[in-house]
Amino acid sequence: MKRHTNWAAQIDEHVIDLEIQTEQLRGQQKFGNYNSAHEMYAVIQEEVEEFWNSVKANDPDPRELLQICATARRALMELCEQGRAERLKEKA
């Protein structure tokens, strides 16, 4: 059995969103906000590369997919917050 198969078999589909949110919060607490959209892209790309490496090793790691989702969700939320802040400035 591949080493990641056992972990993937244990995760419940209803827990996935919670796992993504937990990973997102962990990243936010550890690294703070992104400095730019370029940094967002680089971090997402790094996570995709880590998943790709597990695929090439014929042992796809679902935890890497959770990290991709969490990183993208965090970036999206920050972009939305920036957009709302810019809109408020325009109205002021």
Secondary structure, DSSP 8 states (H G I E B T S, - for coil): --HHHHHHHH--GGGHHHHHHHHHHHHHHHH-S-S-HHHHHHHHHHHHHHHHHHHHTT---HHHHHHHHHHHHHHHHHHHHHHHHHHHHHH-
